[in-house]
Structure formats: structure tokens, C-alpha cells
Amino acid sequence: MGRNYTVEQKEGFTRYYNEKGPVIGTADAPVIEEDGFIFKDLERTGELIPYEDWRLDDDTRAKDLASRLSIEEIAGLMMYSPHQMVPAYPGGPFTATYDGKTFPESGKKPWEMSDQQKKFLEEDHVRHVLLMLFESAGTAARWNNEMQRYVEALPHGIPINFSSDPRHGAGSASAEYKSQAGQVSRWPEGLAMAATFSPEICRQYAEIVAKEYRALGITTALSPQIDLGTEPRWMRVEDTFGPDPELVTRMGRAYCDGLQTTEGSPDGWGTDSVCAMVKHWPGGGPCEGGRDAHYAYGKFAVYPGGCLEEHLKPFTEGAFHLDGPTGQASAVMPYYTVSWNVDQKDGQNVGNSYSHYLIHDLLREKYGYEGVICTDWGITGDPDPELDSFGSRCYGVEHLSEAERHLRIIENGVDQFGGNDKVAPILEAYRMGCEKYGEEAMRRRMEESAVRLLKNFFRCGLFENPYLDPQESEALVGCREHQEAGFAAQLKSVVMLKNHDALPMPAGKKVYIPDRFIKARKNFFRMPEPEKRMPGASREIVSEFYSWAETPEEADFALVFIESPLIDGYREGYQPISLQYRPYHAEEAREKSIAGGDFRESSDNRSYRGKWNQAANESDLDLVIDTKKRMGDKPVIVCVRVHNPMVFAELEPYADAIFAEFGVQQEAILNLVSGKAEPRGRLPVQMPADMKTVELHCEDRPFDLEPYTDSDGNRYDYGFGLGWKKMS
């Protein structure tokens, strides 16, 4: 047959363009020409073997390669790298060395590999790498090429599947430690996306995320988060699509379809695809009292309303039943939580990944999930001695050894250990499994996971061409078209709750914007965070719309930027997580907690009844009240960054207009204040009338709060929102 391809030399690699086949990119591996087409000779045999043949289906290729791997190589696939900083500067949370030196001392370019990266790729066989920070899109692309070139020269030539936590959110604050990248387009995420009530916008968002991720080398997204946000005090409710099972199901389905679908591909998979890892099975939302399971003091999910089936819907009817040709989300992550008294078979209250009932019986058998199951991060290590710590997530199996925990998870049907980059306990678990089941059976079980994991590499075309053109990446990531689409979505996510003829406020007026103050508190990692004083807004951004007034007296109106109450639910014991600014005394809380029990505690009662707490940013409320007093009859417009539903009764009487936003740029707010855009967002959650209704509600039940009714008679209920003239 004649030659059916052309060749192009690129920076550090070669591209072969097959006329009726994929592009082949190679830096180190030789190629094979067969039937006029080009294939990679990754095994260096000189003959085309099944996993190298892109004409075969992904399942056949994955099974062939899995059968060739050693147990050590399979164990490498089952691990994740630590968070990668590109480059890794000294003094940060995830440091590295370059030829034994710090990055500044080494003289290396930003995209060159660290000593640690070379080790975990070659010695530990890690092929799932978690990208956190990068200097620029061009740096990310060049680093991707360096890393892919390195592994292409290793046995089997298995490429790297780069992963990322969400990095496109427009809001700077978040309930979880997330990835950031200044060059990507900015979009509403979580509750902000839900406030648009538009699965179509969500799909557009995911499609653009997929384009930008692929240009950065990322092929797995650790998202979307499709937990039902039924518990208003939960710190991660802001990352959900809210409490409505129907909306969350539709949003999750649209998100996964947008990420995973390569248009024109018969099965939907291809070079534009990004694997979606949906989280967190079976739903992490109903944490008792709103305490989060990142921490042992918040490990229990409870179902006093009997609504487990509602929490499963976004998975079973959404992510596992997509409209697009890829069929189902390629991966799923169970949450840390102990789903209290859910196990109907063994009656065990253990972390979800340790539950044979939740993983094997429900997820694998009843609902027929065939994709990758990856644990949440850091659940296999030994517990910390202190309850108030960032570790200690081996809930219910603290008595087992680390290897025994790995074996139990593997037995349940889990394929991958999030946050584990140590191969020794996996290999020890394999040895123990061989003693228990026999070597043949244990090898077969390990290969099952290898096949599931490898299929996602083949689906995204990584074995054919993992290389990027840095110039193309720089031109695409965060391009004007993507930025404009993201900003338009932000505008549609902001909710106007109140307007007493204060809005819109014409451009050119003089505005007073007070500074803010937050008391010292513990951060996400449970480390002390000092008090903060900060400007209410950027003068540079505001100057594009209004002139700046130094005092309320000289201003035409005031614009007060604040956050919803910031409250910690554990400080030397259990305390109420309040949704109000002022000190709160929990007189209506449960006398006895639903769930409890920990080897570090003398009591299984986690009740906080009779205790009190107050917000670290109580001064935000004082700011509104003081500004209203000083402004007199002049309008006071309040913009609240809503992390959690909140009690507006404290705030609303002192505001002439109120915006609720769930993570947008300040430019979006100023566009709405000035009338350049009209508010169209609607509340994706209920805003409670008081803390009594919060204490009496069921953590797992949607829409069981009594909403706040404001001075105009408007109920701040799910779906409420104002436009300039009437309700949206």
C-alpha cells in the first residue's frame, strides 16, 4: 500500500499525520509503518502488538497492555502523585529539588523536571499526576512534553494522565484547597452555576474547560461535585449545584457530556475529551451538624429524613446515564464520610471506600458502574493523635494496618488510591491477597483495575500523541472568546434579592466602599490564620465605573462587599456552625447526636446543644449597619459573597439593595450595579429565616427550611430572584 501519512518536526518531538487515523506524536519511541499508516513501537519489538494498534478498541488494547505489566507497574497505576507545582519554589506546601538544589539555585527552566518527578515516574511507575500550579500555559505545555518524553523512554511507554482539581472558578475564595491558574477563563462554579438554572450554560462551560485542559496537558478533571447540598452549614455546599435532585442531576449530566465528548467520534472519546471524575459517592452533603469529613470531628453523614435515594440520583440517573455517546462518567470518587447506618448487609459504619456494601453491592453490582473508582485523598494512612487535624481519615478501620486497609479497598472493587504515592502498602496488600485468595485470583483482580485505568488513557488518545505545541496552548488557554463566554455566565449567576429604587446606579457617581476585617481563625489545613484587613474592592476596577469617595459623607452611594458568616464548628470541642453573624446560642440543637464514636473521644455524643459560637467576620454586619448610619438617606448597596445559606434577618433592614453572588469577579457586580447588565440569577438554595429552622431540619432532606421573608414581603426561597422591574 502507498504512504497514507505526512510528517512534521516540532519542538522536541515529531508528528505523523495519518490520513484516516490519529496524529502520532513521538519523541523517543520508534514508529512502525503498516498498511501505509504509522504506529508507535512502544515495546521496541519492531512488530505491531495489540496495545500499540490504534485500530483496535480501547478495551482490547487495555487488556493486552495490562497483561504485560508487572504487579509493581500495576501498583504504580493505582497511585497518584503529590500536588505538582510548575516550577516548585522553596517555602511552599509542595517543595521539590532540581539536581539536589532549590529551583532558584538550580538555574533550570520553569518546565524542567524535578528530582522527585523523575523518581516517582521511573522507580514508582506513577502515571497519574496531579497538577496544581503552573507559571503559564506555555510552561505547562513544555513541562507536559518533558514529562511525556521521559516516560515514553521507559518500559511500555505508558504516557501520563494529568489531573486537576477545578481551576476555572471566578471567585477567589473556596471551601476546599483548589487549583488556581490565572490564565484560564473564569466561570461560575458550583452554586454560582446552579444560580443560572441552565444546564446549557453548564455544558458550554465544560466544553471550554475541556479545550483549555487539553491545551495544558490535563486529561482528567477531579470534578464535577454532584453531592446534593442539602445541609446549609456544610463548608462544601458552595461547590455543589445545590439541593435540588433534579437540577443537580441535569447539571451533572451536562457537565460530564461537555467534558468527555469529542464531536464526530463514534463513541464520543478522542483528543478533545477529558475524563470526568464525579464526586462524592454516595453523596457527601448530609454531614451531621454541617461538620465536614476532611476532619475526624466531622466524619459522619446522617440520614434522619430517609433521603439516601435522593442523594444517589445525580449519580445513578445523571453521571452514570449521560445523553452523549460516552455513556457514563469515566471515574467516581467516594467521599471520606461514614454513611451512618446505611449498610444494609453487614451493618458496618466505616468510611465509604471501606464499605463493601456501598462500593461492591451498590455501586458495582446494583447500579452497574464500570468505570474507575478512586478513593478520596489520604484515607489509608494511620490516624493522627488529635481529633482536630487535617489527617485521620481511615474512618472505622483505624485498627487495621496500612496494607490491610489497601487490601480491603481493593477487595471492594476500588481501583485507585487518591493522594497515595507510596507503593509499598499496595504491594504488601497484594502479597496478603495472594495468601488469602491465591496468586492467580489476586493477579486477575489487579489486572481488572489496570484495565479500567488504562482505558481512560486510550480513550483520550494519549498513547498516540501526548505532546503539545506551546504556542498553540498559549493562544487557546484563556483566549478572548472563552473569557467573554465565562463573564457572560457570571452575570447570569448573580441574584438580586432587594432593590428599593437604588439600582441601577448610573456610572460616574461617587461611591464609598469600606474596608473589611476578619478575625484570626483556623484555615482549611487546620493551621492558624492571622487576622486580616483588606480593601472592600479594587480601586482600579471601580474606577472604570465610578469615582472613589474616601468617606460616606462625600459619596453619592455606598457599595459594601462582604461574605456570608465564617464559622468553625470545632474548637476544643463541638460548637454550632451558625449561619448568622452575631453570637449564636444553640438552644434548639439535638440533645444527642445521631452518629458518634471515635477512639480519641470518651463519649459518642457529639451534640453542641447549649453551646455558642460567632462568626470570624461578624464585623461585616457592623460594616453594613455603620455604613447605613453614616450614609443617611443615600443608598447603601450590599453585595454578599455567599459560601453558605445565611440568615438575612440581621442584614436586610440596613440595605437598600442586596446582591447575592456565589463566586464572580468584581467587574460582574459593577456591571450589574451600573445597569450595563440586568440581574437574572435565582437563588439555588433556601435562605433560612433563623437558626431554629436550621437546627430542626434534616441534614439529608432538600427544601425543609423556613425561608426568610424580607421587609417587602419577598421570601428568599429556592428560585427567587429580582430583575429591574419584576421577579426573574
Solvent accessible surface area in square Angstrom, and as a share of the most:
residue,aa,sasa,rsa
1,M,181,0.81
2,G,52,0.50
3,R,144,0.53
4,N,31,0.16
5,Y,22,0.08
6,T,81,0.47
7,V,62,0.36
8,E,68,0.30
9,Q,134,0.60
10,K,51,0.22
11,E,104,0.47
12,G,46,0.44
13,F,8,0.03
14,T,18,0.11
15,R,29,0.11
16,Y,34,0.13
17,Y,73,0.28
18,N,10,0.05
19,E,123,0.55
20,K,174,0.74
21,G,32,0.30
22,P,40,0.25
23,V,52,0.30
24,I,1,0.01
25,G,0,0.00
26,T,10,0.06
27,A,38,0.29
28,D,70,0.36
29,A,6,0.04
30,P,63,0.40
31,V,48,0.28
32,I,23,0.12
33,E,94,0.42
34,E,64,0.29
35,D,66,0.34
36,G,5,0.05
37,F,31,0.13
38,I,3,0.02
39,F,0,0.00
40,K,10,0.04
41,D,6,0.03
42,L,5,0.02
43,E,43,0.19
44,R,95,0.35
45,T,76,0.44
46,G,54,0.52
47,E,124,0.56
48,L,38,0.19
49,I,24,0.12
50,P,52,0.33
51,Y,0,0.00
52,E,4,0.02
53,D,15,0.08
54,W,38,0.13
55,R,101,0.37
56,L,69,0.34
57,D,83,0.43
58,D,29,0.15
59,D,49,0.25
60,T,57,0.33
61,R,6,0.02
62,A,0,0.00
63,K,110,0.47
64,D,25,0.13
65,L,0,0.00
66,A,0,0.00
67,S,65,0.42
68,R,98,0.36
69,L,3,0.02
70,S,46,0.30
71,I,21,0.11
72,E,82,0.37
73,E,27,0.12
74,I,0,0.00
75,A,0,0.00
76,G,0,0.00
77,L,1,0.01
78,M,0,0.00
79,M,0,0.00
80,Y,1,0.00
81,S,1,0.00
82,P,53,0.33
83,H,36,0.16
84,Q,16,0.07
85,M,25,0.11
86,V,5,0.03
87,P,10,0.06
88,A,4,0.03
89,Y,114,0.43
90,P,70,0.44
91,G,82,0.78
92,G,33,0.32
93,P,85,0.53
94,F,54,0.22
95,T,82,0.47
96,A,18,0.14
97,T,46,0.27
98,Y,4,0.02
99,D,91,0.47
100,G,62,0.60
101,K,105,0.44
102,T,42,0.25
103,F,17,0.07
104,P,80,0.50
105,E,119,0.53
106,S,25,0.16
107,G,70,0.68
108,K,55,0.23
109,K,110,0.47
110,P,28,0.18
111,W,59,0.21
112,E,53,0.24
113,M,15,0.07
114,S,2,0.01
115,D,42,0.22
116,Q,78,0.35
117,Q,6,0.03
118,K,73,0.31
119,K,104,0.44
120,F,13,0.05
121,L,0,0.00
122,E,84,0.37
123,E,114,0.51
124,D,22,0.11
125,H,52,0.23
126,V,0,0.00
127,R,10,0.04
128,H,7,0.03
129,V,0,0.00
130,L,1,0.01
131,L,1,0.01
132,M,6,0.02
133,L,64,0.32
134,F,21,0.09
135,E,99,0.44
136,S,28,0.18
137,A,1,0.01
138,G,0,0.00
139,T,6,0.03
140,A,0,0.00
141,A,0,0.00
142,R,45,0.16
143,W,4,0.01
144,N,2,0.01
145,N,7,0.04
146,E,55,0.25
147,M,0,0.00
148,Q,2,0.01
149,R,68,0.25
150,Y,58,0.22
151,V,1,0.00
152,E,6,0.03
153,A,57,0.44
154,L,23,0.11
155,P,96,0.60
156,H,24,0.11
157,G,4,0.04
158,I,8,0.04
159,P,6,0.04
160,I,0,0.00
161,N,2,0.01
162,F,1,0.01
163,S,0,0.00
164,S,0,0.00
165,D,19,0.10
166,P,22,0.14
167,R,7,0.03
168,H,2,0.01
169,G,24,0.23
170,A,11,0.08
171,G,15,0.15
172,S,112,0.73
173,A,37,0.29
174,S,47,0.30
175,A,13,0.10
176,E,33,0.15
177,Y,81,0.31
178,K,34,0.15
179,S,3,0.02
180,Q,87,0.39
181,A,12,0.10
182,G,69,0.66
183,Q,80,0.36
184,V,3,0.01
185,S,0,0.00
186,R,97,0.35
187,W,0,0.00
188,P,0,0.00
189,E,32,0.14
190,G,7,0.07
191,L,0,0.00
192,A,0,0.00
193,M,1,0.00
194,A,0,0.00
195,A,1,0.01
196,T,21,0.12
197,F,38,0.16
198,S,18,0.11
199,P,22,0.14
200,E,131,0.59
201,I,24,0.12
202,C,0,0.00
203,R,67,0.24
204,Q,77,0.34
205,Y,7,0.03
206,A,0,0.00
207,E,59,0.26
208,I,15,0.08
209,V,3,0.02
210,A,3,0.03
211,K,103,0.43
212,E,0,0.00
213,Y,4,0.01
214,R,35,0.13
215,A,13,0.10
216,L,2,0.01
217,G,8,0.08
218,I,0,0.00
219,T,1,0.01
220,T,7,0.04
221,A,0,0.00
222,L,3,0.02
223,S,5,0.03
224,P,2,0.01
225,Q,13,0.06
226,I,0,0.00
227,D,0,0.00
228,L,0,0.00
229,G,4,0.04
230,T,8,0.05
231,E,0,0.00
232,P,4,0.02
233,R,10,0.04
234,W,0,0.00
235,M,52,0.23
236,R,3,0.01
237,V,0,0.00
238,E,11,0.05
239,D,20,0.10
240,T,0,0.00
241,F,9,0.04
242,G,0,0.00
243,P,8,0.05
244,D,25,0.13
245,P,11,0.07
246,E,100,0.45
247,L,2,0.01
248,V,0,0.00
249,T,9,0.05
250,R,111,0.40
251,M,0,0.00
252,G,0,0.00
253,R,49,0.18
254,A,14,0.11
255,Y,13,0.05
256,C,0,0.00
257,D,2,0.01
258,G,3,0.03
259,L,0,0.00
260,Q,0,0.00
261,T,19,0.11
262,T,16,0.09
263,E,134,0.60
264,G,83,0.80
265,S,26,0.17
266,P,138,0.87
267,D,70,0.36
268,G,0,0.00
269,W,22,0.08
270,G,16,0.15
271,T,86,0.50
272,D,81,0.42
273,S,0,0.00
274,V,0,0.00
275,C,1,0.00
276,A,0,0.00
277,M,4,0.02
278,V,0,0.00
279,K,9,0.04
280,H,1,0.01
281,W,0,0.00
282,P,0,0.00
283,G,0,0.00
284,G,0,0.00
285,G,0,0.00
286,P,0,0.00
287,C,0,0.00
288,E,10,0.04
289,G,2,0.02
290,G,2,0.02
291,R,10,0.04
292,D,5,0.03
293,A,0,0.00
294,H,5,0.02
295,Y,9,0.03
296,A,0,0.00
297,Y,9,0.03
298,G,4,0.03
299,K,8,0.03
300,F,11,0.05
301,A,0,0.00
302,V,0,0.00
303,Y,32,0.12
304,P,54,0.34
305,G,17,0.16
306,G,66,0.63
307,C,18,0.11
308,L,27,0.13
309,E,102,0.46
310,E,50,0.23
311,H,0,0.00
312,L,2,0.01
313,K,50,0.21
314,P,0,0.00
315,F,0,0.00
316,T,18,0.10
317,E,86,0.39
318,G,0,0.00
319,A,0,0.00
320,F,11,0.05
321,H,120,0.54
322,L,18,0.09
323,D,118,0.61
324,G,14,0.13
325,P,76,0.48
326,T,15,0.09
327,G,33,0.31
328,Q,42,0.19
329,A,0,0.00
330,S,2,0.01
331,A,3,0.02
332,V,0,0.00
333,M,5,0.02
334,P,0,0.00
335,Y,3,0.01
336,Y,7,0.03
337,T,0,0.00
338,V,2,0.01
339,S,6,0.04
340,W,53,0.18
341,N,111,0.57
342,V,11,0.06
343,D,15,0.08
344,Q,148,0.66
345,K,100,0.42
346,D,75,0.39
347,G,59,0.57
348,Q,80,0.36
349,N,46,0.23
350,V,12,0.07
351,G,4,0.03
352,N,1,0.00
353,S,3,0.02
354,Y,1,0.00
355,S,3,0.02
356,H,60,0.27
357,Y,22,0.09
358,L,5,0.03
359,I,0,0.00
360,H,60,0.27
361,D,32,0.17
362,L,14,0.07
363,L,0,0.00
364,R,28,0.10
365,E,110,0.49
366,K,128,0.54
367,Y,57,0.22
368,G,37,0.36
369,Y,4,0.01
370,E,136,0.61
371,G,10,0.10
372,V,4,0.02
373,I,0,0.00
374,C,0,0.00
375,T,1,0.01
376,D,9,0.05
377,W,38,0.14
378,G,37,0.35
379,I,9,0.05
380,T,8,0.05
381,G,31,0.30
382,D,96,0.50
383,P,32,0.20
384,D,49,0.25
385,P,113,0.71
386,E,114,0.51
387,L,16,0.08
388,D,33,0.17
389,S,17,0.11
390,F,62,0.26
391,G,22,0.21
392,S,5,0.04
393,R,16,0.06
394,C,0,0.00
395,Y,0,0.00
396,G,29,0.28
397,V,0,0.00
398,E,42,0.19
399,H,146,0.65
400,L,37,0.18
401,S,54,0.35
402,E,60,0.27
403,A,11,0.09
404,E,63,0.28
405,R,2,0.01
406,H,0,0.00
407,L,13,0.06
408,R,51,0.19
409,I,0,0.00
410,I,1,0.00
411,E,52,0.23
412,N,4,0.02
413,G,10,0.09
414,V,0,0.00
415,D,0,0.00
416,Q,2,0.01
417,F,1,0.00
418,G,2,0.02
419,G,33,0.32
420,N,14,0.07
421,D,41,0.21
422,K,131,0.55
423,V,32,0.19
424,A,69,0.53
425,P,16,0.10
426,I,0,0.00
427,L,50,0.25
428,E,63,0.28
429,A,0,0.00
430,Y,27,0.10
431,R,114,0.41
432,M,42,0.19
433,G,0,0.00
434,C,29,0.17
435,E,130,0.58
436,K,127,0.54
437,Y,109,0.41
438,G,31,0.30
439,E,119,0.53
440,E,136,0.61
441,A,32,0.25
442,M,4,0.02
443,R,55,0.20
444,R,133,0.49
445,R,36,0.13
446,M,0,0.00
447,E,42,0.19
448,E,78,0.35
449,S,0,0.00
450,A,0,0.00
451,V,18,0.10
452,R,53,0.19
453,L,2,0.01
454,L,0,0.00
455,K,47,0.20
456,N,9,0.05
457,F,0,0.00
458,F,8,0.03
459,R,54,0.20
460,C,0,0.00
461,G,13,0.12
462,L,7,0.03
463,F,4,0.02
464,E,14,0.06
465,N,30,0.16
466,P,11,0.07
467,Y,5,0.02
468,L,29,0.14
469,D,15,0.08
470,P,3,0.02
471,Q,102,0.45
472,E,97,0.44
473,S,3,0.02
474,E,86,0.39
475,A,75,0.58
476,L,61,0.31
477,V,9,0.05
478,G,16,0.16
479,C,35,0.21
480,R,194,0.71
481,E,129,0.58
482,H,11,0.05
483,Q,62,0.28
484,E,93,0.42
485,A,19,0.15
486,G,0,0.00
487,F,51,0.21
488,A,43,0.34
489,A,3,0.03
490,Q,0,0.00
491,L,31,0.15
492,K,89,0.38
493,S,0,0.00
494,V,0,0.00
495,V,0,0.00
496,M,0,0.00
497,L,0,0.00
498,K,6,0.02
499,N,35,0.18
500,H,90,0.40
501,D,145,0.75
502,A,5,0.04
503,L,14,0.07
504,P,65,0.41
505,M,18,0.08
506,P,78,0.49
507,A,62,0.48
508,G,59,0.56
509,K,76,0.32
510,K,75,0.32
511,V,0,0.00
512,Y,29,0.11
513,I,6,0.03
514,P,7,0.04
515,D,92,0.47
516,R,22,0.08
517,F,45,0.19
518,I,4,0.02
519,K,86,0.36
520,A,67,0.52
521,R,86,0.31
522,K,75,0.32
523,N,47,0.24
524,F,37,0.16
525,F,61,0.26
526,R,25,0.09
527,M,114,0.51
528,P,109,0.69
529,E,43,0.19
530,P,101,0.63
531,E,96,0.43
532,K,83,0.35
533,R,182,0.66
534,M,48,0.22
535,P,94,0.59
536,G,6,0.06
537,A,5,0.04
538,S,42,0.27
539,R,130,0.47
540,E,138,0.62
541,I,37,0.19
542,V,0,0.00
543,S,77,0.50
544,E,125,0.56
545,F,15,0.06
546,Y,6,0.02
547,S,52,0.34
548,W,58,0.20
549,A,0,0.00
550,E,103,0.46
551,T,52,0.30
552,P,1,0.00
553,E,111,0.50
554,E,78,0.35
555,A,4,0.03
556,D,59,0.31
557,F,0,0.00
558,A,0,0.00
559,L,1,0.00
560,V,0,0.00
561,F,18,0.08
562,I,4,0.02
563,E,24,0.11
564,S,0,0.00
565,P,14,0.09
566,L,20,0.10
567,I,29,0.15
568,D,37,0.19
569,G,4,0.04
570,Y,25,0.10
571,R,121,0.44
572,E,175,0.79
573,G,19,0.18
574,Y,17,0.06
575,Q,23,0.10
576,P,0,0.00
577,I,21,0.11
578,S,1,0.01
579,L,6,0.03
580,Q,31,0.14
581,Y,0,0.00
582,R,78,0.29
583,P,72,0.45
584,Y,20,0.08
585,H,90,0.40
586,A,0,0.00
587,E,106,0.48
588,E,72,0.32
589,A,2,0.02
590,R,73,0.27
591,E,126,0.57
592,K,110,0.47
593,S,7,0.04
594,I,62,0.31
595,A,1,0.01
596,G,13,0.12
597,G,30,0.29
598,D,18,0.09
599,F,122,0.51
600,R,51,0.19
601,E,42,0.19
602,S,128,0.83
603,S,61,0.39
604,D,74,0.38
605,N,58,0.30
606,R,2,0.01
607,S,24,0.16
608,Y,17,0.07
609,R,110,0.40
610,G,40,0.38
611,K,87,0.37
612,W,125,0.44
613,N,2,0.01
614,Q,51,0.23
615,A,0,0.00
616,A,14,0.10
617,N,0,0.00
618,E,26,0.12
619,S,35,0.22
620,D,0,0.00
621,L,4,0.02
622,D,62,0.32
623,L,35,0.18
624,V,0,0.00
625,I,50,0.25
626,D,67,0.35
627,T,2,0.01
628,K,51,0.22
629,K,170,0.72
630,R,103,0.38
631,M,4,0.02
632,G,42,0.40
633,D,154,0.80
634,K,62,0.26
635,P,35,0.22
636,V,0,0.00
637,I,0,0.00
638,V,0,0.00
639,C,1,0.01
640,V,0,0.00
641,R,28,0.10
642,V,0,0.00
643,H,14,0.06
644,N,19,0.10
645,P,3,0.02
646,M,0,0.00
647,V,6,0.04
648,F,0,0.00
649,A,43,0.33
650,E,31,0.14
651,L,0,0.00
652,E,1,0.01
653,P,79,0.50
654,Y,82,0.31
655,A,3,0.02
656,D,27,0.14
657,A,0,0.00
658,I,0,0.00
659,F,0,0.00
660,A,0,0.00
661,E,15,0.07
662,F,6,0.02
663,G,4,0.04
664,V,13,0.07
665,Q,34,0.15
666,Q,50,0.22
667,E,48,0.21
668,A,0,0.00
669,I,2,0.01
670,L,0,0.00
671,N,24,0.12
672,L,0,0.00
673,V,0,0.00
674,S,16,0.10
675,G,31,0.30
676,K,135,0.57
677,A,20,0.16
678,E,64,0.29
679,P,2,0.01
680,R,148,0.54
681,G,0,0.00
682,R,80,0.29
683,L,0,0.00
684,P,0,0.00
685,V,4,0.02
686,Q,17,0.08
687,M,0,0.00
688,P,0,0.00
689,A,26,0.20
690,D,64,0.33
691,M,6,0.03
692,K,105,0.44
693,T,20,0.11
694,V,0,0.00
695,E,14,0.06
696,L,111,0.55
697,H,7,0.03
698,C,25,0.15
699,E,0,0.00
700,D,0,0.00
701,R,99,0.36
702,P,23,0.14
703,F,79,0.33
704,D,42,0.22
705,L,20,0.10
706,E,91,0.41
707,P,4,0.03
708,Y,24,0.09
709,T,66,0.38
710,D,9,0.04
711,S,81,0.52
712,D,71,0.37
713,G,51,0.49
714,N,34,0.18
715,R,109,0.40
716,Y,0,0.00
717,D,38,0.20
718,Y,55,0.21
719,G,17,0.17
720,F,11,0.05
721,G,0,0.00
722,L,27,0.13
723,G,9,0.09
724,W,60,0.21
725,K,195,0.83
726,K,159,0.67
727,M,107,0.48
728,S,64,0.41
